[in-house]
Amino acid sequence: MSTAASEPVPYRVVYSERARQRLLALADVARERGDGEAFLAALREFHRRLCLYPQFGEPLIDLTQELGQVWLGIVRPLAMRYGVFDERRVVMVADIPVLLPKSETQESE
């Protein structure tokens, strides 16, 4: 019995050029306001979750053109909306990511 057969197939995560450019700009903003490390950690965690279990956020819309859903995920200080297409095991980040305000605990560090 193979253990590899029981492991889930990871989702392929695709970032639009617009989303990529916005993430680069947000990294600069986060660095300037003092939470650049938290932003980078959130982005890494976001990507990890999107590959393994993109349904970690909140479902917003069921898509009709192709079977899928739009989700909102938050890993502070980053929020992103993304489409999940289970049949193809693809996640598409096309909407512009948002940098959330610094929390009080971040500001006091």
C-alpha positions in Angstrom: 0.0 0.0 0.0 1.5 3.3 -1.1 1.2 6.4 1.2 1.7 8.7 -1.8 -1.7 7.7 -3.2 -3.4 8.9 0.0 -1.8 12.4 -0.1 -3.9 15.1 -1.6 -3.0 16.6 -4.9 -2.0 20.2 -4.3 -3.8 23.0 -6.1 -2.0 25.0 -8.7 -2.0 28.7 -7.7 -2.1 31.3 -10.5 -1.6 35.0 -9.7 -2.7 37.5 -12.3 -0.1 40.1 -13.3 -2.2 42.8 -11.7 -2.3 40.8 -8.4 1.5 40.2 -8.6 2.2 43.9 -9.1 -0.2 44.9 -6.3 1.5 42.4 -3.9 4.9 44.0 -4.7 3.5 47.4 -4.0 1.9 46.3 -0.8 5.2 44.7 0.4 6.8 48.2 0.0 3.9 49.8 2.0 4.2 47.2 4.7 7.9 47.6 5.0 7.5 51.4 5.2 5.0 51.2 8.0 7.0 48.7 9.9 5.3 45.3 9.3 7.2 44.1 6.3 8.2 40.8 8.0 4.6 40.1 9.0 3.4 40.8 5.4 6.0 38.4 4.0 5.1 35.7 6.5 1.4 36.2 5.7 2.0 36.0 2.0 4.0 32.7 2.4 1.3 31.3 4.6 -1.4 32.4 2.2 0.3 30.6 -0.7 0.8 27.5 1.4 -2.9 27.4 2.3 -4.0 28.1 -1.3 -1.9 25.1 -2.5 -3.2 22.7 0.2 -6.7 23.8 1.2 -7.9 27.0 -0.5 -11.4 26.7 1.2 -9.9 28.1 4.4 -11.6 31.5 3.9 -15.2 32.5 3.5 -17.1 31.6 0.4 -18.5 34.7 -1.3 -20.0 33.7 -4.7 -20.7 30.5 -6.6 -19.5 30.8 -10.2 -21.7 29.7 -13.0 -19.6 29.9 -16.2 -17.3 27.2 -14.8 -17.9 25.3 -11.6 -16.1 27.1 -8.9 -16.4 29.6 -6.0 -14.9 32.9 -5.1 -13.5 33.0 -1.6 -12.2 35.7 0.8 -9.2 34.7 2.8 -7.4 36.6 5.5 -4.0 36.0 7.0 -3.2 39.3 8.8 -2.1 41.7 7.6 -3.2 40.4 4.1 -6.6 39.8 2.6 -7.2 38.3 -0.8 -10.2 37.2 -2.9 -9.5 34.2 -5.1 -11.4 31.7 -7.3 -11.2 28.0 -6.5 -11.9 25.5 -9.3 -11.9 22.1 -7.6 -12.3 19.9 -10.7 -9.1 21.4 -12.2 -7.5 21.9 -8.8 -6.6 25.5 -9.7 -6.8 28.6 -7.6 -6.8 32.0 -9.4 -5.8 35.1 -7.6 -7.0 37.8 -9.9 -8.5 40.4 -7.6 -6.3 43.1 -6.0 -5.0 42.0 -2.6 -5.6 44.3 0.3 -3.2 45.3 3.1 -5.2 45.5 6.3 -4.5 48.1 9.0 -1.9 47.3 11.6 -3.4 45.6 14.6 -2.7 47.1 18.1 -0.4 44.3 18.9 1.7 44.9 15.8 1.8 48.6 16.6 3.1 48.0 20.1 6.0 45.8 18.9 
